[in-house]
Amino acid sequence: MASGTTAPPPPANLRRIVAASLIGTTIEWYDFFLYGSAAALVFNKLFFPDSDPLVGTLLSFLTYAVGFAARPLGALVFGHYGDRLGRKKLLVLSLLLMGGATFAIGLLPTHATIGSAAPVLLTVLRLVQGFALGGEWGGAVLLVSEHGDARRRGFWASWPQTGAPAGQLLATGVLSLLTATLSDSAFGSWGWRIPFLLSGVLVIVGLWIRLSVDESPVFKQALAQAEARKTARTSADAAEKLPLVSVLRHHWRDVLVAMGARMAENISYYVITAFILVYATTSAGISKQTALNSVLIASAVHFAVIPAWGALSDRIGRRPVYLLGAVGIGLWMFPFFRLIDTGGFGNLILAVTVGLVLHGAMYAPQAAFFSEMFATRMRYSGASIGAQFASVAAGAPAPLIATALLDSYGNSTPIALYVIAAAVLTVIAVGVAKETRHRDLADIEPSEGAEPTAARAAESHSV
């Protein structure tokens, strides 16, 4: 099979599609990371005031983890309807859900006002956030992957991935500005609400851009083919029309590979960006403002290197770049914590920046890598399920486990070993996967009684 036979769209159209995906993922990650930063900094006092400070942080991170628990459900629902109705409609819905939940958190009464109902409401809104994000990622990367030039798919598909550091940059930047200009009492009283309320403005901008793009041509072609075959289907084929059933039938190995690939990427990211705010301020004696500034600077570098890693994956393959990141992040964990323990601002920036650069080597090719694993009419479901089910075991408990390990052992060694174990799992998963960069998304369709065409194509193009 020739690689990349699908004609690329006009450059202006592709840039608009990339912008629509990027603005949406930026807003959704801004909302999601804003919660994580607030959980580390103020939610323990506002919603769990009767607890010991570290226990309060644990409870705060527990509500943070609840958002991850809803992501697989979002992946199932959005993936199912995204594979049936199209990518664009579901992306608009995910943006509205995430933005609405985040805005509502900014209006939420605290424990001091309504007692135990406050953390309950906070948890419900966090569930809505997780549900929306579970559907956002798959649709955003597919919209770009299915529009873009196959020869540069890794580069173009990596741009929606930059929404994560862009959202982190935006969330951390707003929080850093507020903590620098407001007293601790003012920030704890009302200042923390401002970043959540700003989400309403961001959602309006995101909707305006996202509604202006066209549906994926690859999806429209696959939908037309499915409609043409509809009259020829028998009752025995009915289950095949359900994307989830098709994914589990044709792509279960790919789902497992995607889940394994996510372990080091997801766990390391939340240790580096969320748990670091706890570790730096409690164990290393670094101020809250300094810790936020280090994440802010590192996130800017992270944003810049992701497209570069994506472009490299177009040249040498998804697997080599991904493996470089997984091995690198495992080797970096002990130096990472040692640098933070020095208490120096420069060492803190170095620790977080190198960690996020190595994370980017996994995160950048992930969009194209996962998209290329699955057939068009089950791609939204397959990519979302593989990515989001892994987040329950990886990103969800990562800050919680890291905080608990710190509380139990009083040092960073078990936390470093925890991330290293995740890196080993990812190396194994990506190591047994097949290279995908030569696959033509328009040609990847499963055939009855056989492995998907994609699997056969990989045999001749694997590196």
N, C-alpha and C positions, 0 to 999 in steps of 0.2 A: 504494500500500500504506500503510495506516495505520501509524504508528509505535507500537511498544510495545504490542501487543495482549495479550501474555502477562500474566496476572494475577500480581501480586507475591505472594510467600508471606507468612504472618503475620510481623510485625516480630521477635518473639522467635526464630522459626525462622531468619530471615535473619541476625540477629545471631549466632546459634550457628554458622551456615555461614561467616560472615565470620571469626569467631574461629577456627574450625577451619583455614581457609585461612591466616590470618595467623600462627597459632602454628607451623604447619608450615613456611611460607616463612621465618619468623624463625629457626627452628632450622637449616634447611638453609643459609640465608645466613650464619648465625653460624659454622657449620662451614666454609663456603667461604671467608669473609673471615678467619677465624682463621688459616687456612693462609697467606693472602696477607700478613697482618701478620707472622706468624712468619717467612715467607720473607724479608721485608725486614729483620727485626731479628736473628734468631738462626740460621736454617737454614744460612746461608752458613758459619758457624763449626762447626756441629754435623755437617753432612753433606758439606761441601766444604772441609775445613780446610786443604788443601794449596794452595789457590788464592789469588791476589791478592785483597784484600778486595772490590774492585769486580767482579772476574771471578767471585768466589764468589757475589756477589749476583746476577749475571747467570745463573749456573747454578741458583741457588735459584729465580729467577723462571722459568727454563726448566721446572722441575718444576711450578711454579705454572701455566704455560701448558698443560702436558699435560692438566690437568683440563678445560680448554676443548675440547681435541681430542676428548674422550670425550662431550661434551655433544650433538653431532649424533647420535651413535649412540643415546644415551639418548632423544633426541627421536623418532627413528625407531621404536625399540622400544616406548617408553611411549605414543607417539602412536598407533601401530597398535593395540595392545591396549586403550588407553584409549577409542578410538573403537569398539571391538568389545565390550569387557566393561564399560566404565563408568569414570568419573573416580575414584570413591572408592577402588576396589581398588588402582589403580595409585599413588595418592597415599600410601597406607599402605606399599606396597612401597618407594617412593622414600625415605620417611622412615627406614625401617629400614636401607636400604643406606647412606645418607649418615651416619646416626648411628653405625652400626657401623664404618665406615671411619675416621671422625674419632676415635672412642674408641681404635681400634687404633693410630692415629698417636701417641696419648699413651703407648702402651706400647712404641713402637718403639725398638730399640737404635740408638745413633748410630754414626758412622764410627769413633770411638775404640774401640768395642766389637767391631764385626763388619766393619769395613773397608768396601769398595766395595759390599757387599750392602745396606748401610743406605740409600744413595740409591736403589737399585733398588726396595727394598720401599716406600720413601716414594713413589716414582713410581707403583707399582701401586695403592697406596691412594688416591693423588690421582686416578688414572683412575676408580676406583670412585666417588669423590666427584663427578667431572664427569658420569659416566653417570647418577647419581641426580638431580643438579640439572637435567640436560637433560630429564628427564621431569617434574620437580616443577613448574616454572613454568607450563607450559601447563595442567596439570590444576587447579592451585590457582586461577588466574584464571578458568578456565572454570566451575568449580564455583560461584563467586560470580556470574559474568556470566549464567549460565543459570538461576540461582535468582532473581536480583534484579529489581526494578522497572525496566523498560526506560527510563523517563523519567529515572532517576537511576543508570543503569548505570555511567557514568563515575566517579561518586563511590564506589559500592559496590565496583566492580572495582578501584579504586585502593588499597583497603585491603590486599589481598595484596601489592601493590607496596611497601607500607610495611615489609614483612618484610625488604627489603634494608637500609634504614637502621637498622631495629630490630636486625637481625643484626649489622650493622657497629657499632652502638652497644654491643651486648652484648659482642661480641668485643673491641673496642677498650677498653671499660670494664674488662673483666677483665684484659686485658694491662696497661692503665695502672695498675690497682690493684696488680698483682704487681710491676711495675717500680718502683713508688713505695715498696713495702714490703720488697722483697728486694734484696740486693746484686746486682751484675752477675754475679758468679760463681755465686751461688745460683740466679738466674733461668736462667742458661745451663746449669747442672748438672741441675736438676730442676723449677724453677718453671714453665718453659715447658710442661710436661706437664699441669699442672692444668686449663687451659682446655679442652684436648682431652678429658680424662677427664670433665669436667662435661657433655659432650655426651650421655653415657649417661643422666643424670638428665633432661635436657631432652627426649630422645626418648620416654621413658616418659610424660611429661606430654603431649607432642604426640600420641602414639598414643591416649591416653585421650580426648582431645577429638575427634580426627579420626574415630575409630570411631563416634562418637555421631551423626554427621550422615547425612542421606539422600542418595541418588544424585540427580543433576540431573534434574528433571522434563522438561526439554526433551530430554535424551538418552534418557530412558525412552520418551518419545513417539516419537522418531525411530526407536528400536530396534523398537518395536512395529509401526511402519509398514513398516520394512524386513522384518520377519518376515512381515508380511501379503503383501508383494510377492514373497517368496522363491520361491514355487511358479511365479510367472509369468516368472521370469527364464530366459533361454536361456543356452546355453554361451558365447555371444558377450558376454554381460553379466558373466561371471565376474570379469574383471579389474576391473570397476567396483566390486566389493565390497571391493577392497583400498584402504584409505584413502590410502596413499601414491600409488598410481596415480591415484586420483580427484583428489587434490590437484594433481598435476602436469598432469592433463587439464583441470580446470575452474578452477584457481586459481593457475596458474604466475605470472601477473602480480602477484597479491597476495603471493605468496612473495617475489618480487623487491622489491616495495615494502617489505615487512616487514624484509627484510635491509638495504636501504638506510637505512630509518628507524633501525635499530639502530646504525649506524656511529658517529655523534656521541655518542649516548647511552651506548653501551658503552665506547668509547675514553676519553671524558672522565671517566667515573666511575672507572675504574681508574687513570688518571693522577692524579686528585684525591685518591683515598683510599689507593692502594697505593704508587704511585711517589713520592708526596709524602713518604713516610717516608724514602725514600732521598735525595731532593733536599734536603729541609730539613736533614737531619743531615750530609750530606757537602758540599754547596755553600753553604748559607746559615749553617752553623755553629750550628744550632739543636739543642738536646738532644733525645734520643729521647723523653723524658717530655713535653716541650713539644709536640712534633709529634703524639704520640698524643692529648694533651689537646685540641688544635685539631680533630682529626678527630672526637673524641668530642662536642664542643660542636656542630660543624657537622652531625653526623649527627642530633642531637636536633632541630635546626631542619628538616633534610631530612624527617624523619619527620612533622613537623607540617604542612609545606606540601603534601605529596603529595595528601592528600584534598581540599585546597582547589583545587589544580590540576585534580583529577579532576572536582570539582563544576563548575568553570568550563568544562570541556570538554562538560558536559551543556547548558550555556547557549549557548555560541558555537561548539561543534564541536570534534572531535578535532584536525583539521588546524591551525587557528589557534594553539591552545595548543602543539602540538608544534613548529610552525615558530618560535614565539616562543622556545622553549627552545633550538632548534638555532642560530638566529641569535645569541641571547644568549651561548651558550657559546663560539661562535667569536670574538665581540667581547671576551670576558672574558679570554682566554688570556694576552695580553701583560700586562695589569694584574695578573693572577693571579700570575705569576712575579715581577713587579717588587715586589709587596707582600711576597712571601716573602723576597726578597733583602735586604730591610731588616733582617731578623732579629728584628723586634719581634713579641711574642706577639699583640698586638691586630691587627696587620696580617695575621698568619698566619691568625687566626680569620676575619677579614673575607674573605680570599682564598678559603679553603676553603668558607665558608658561602655566599657569593654563587654560587660554582661549583656547589654542590650544590642550591641553590634553582633555578638555571637548568636543571640536570640534571632536577630534579623535574618541570619543565614538559614534558619529553619522556617521562619514565618514568611519570607518573601516568595520562595518557590511553592509554598503550600497551596496557594490558590490554584495555580495551573496544575500542579501535581494531583490534587484531589479532583479537579474538574475533569482531567483527562482519564481518570479511572473508570468513569461511569457513562452509560448510554444516555442519550439526550433526554428521553422520556422518563428517566429515573435519576437524572443527574442531580437535580435540586434535592431530592430525597436522600440519595446516596452520599453526596458531599456533606449535607447538613447532619445526617445521622452519624456518620463517621466522626465529624468534628465535634458535635455537641454532646454525644454520649460520652466521649472521652473527657469532656470538661467536668463532668460530675465526679470522676475519680481523680482528675488532675487539678485544674484550676480552682474548683470549688473549695476543696479542703486545704489547699496549699497554705494560705496565710494562717488558717486555724491550726493545722498540724505544726507549722513552723513556730507559732506562738506557744503552743502546748509543749513542744520540745524545749524551747527556751525556758519556759516556766519550770519544767522538770529537771533539766540538766544544767541550766545556768550558763551555757556557752553555745557557740555556733557549730561545733563539730557534728552533732547529730543532724543539724539542718543541712549542712553541706553534704553529708552522706545521703540524705533523703533526695536531694536534687541529683546527685551522682547516680543513684539507683534508677531514677526516672530517665536519665540520659542513656543508661545501658539498655533499658527497654526500647527506647526510640531507635538506637543504633541497630538493634535486632530487627525491629519492624521494617525500617527503611532498607536494611541490608538484604532482606528476603524479598523486597518488592521489585517489580520490573520497572525499567526506565520508561517514561511516558511522553517525553518531549516531542517525539515524531508523530504522535497520533493526530489524526484529523477528526475533530469533534463531530463533524457532520456525518462521518462514516461509522461512528461507534454506536452500533445497534445490536442488541442480543438476537440470536436466532434460536428457534425452537429446537430443543433437544441437544443444544450444543453450547459450548462456552461462548461468551460474547465475542464479537468481532474484535473488540479492543484487546482482549487477552491474546488472540492469535496475532494481531498486529504487533504487539509488544515483543513477541518472540523474535521477530526479524529485526527489530530496532533497538532491543535492549543493549545497554553498554556495560 
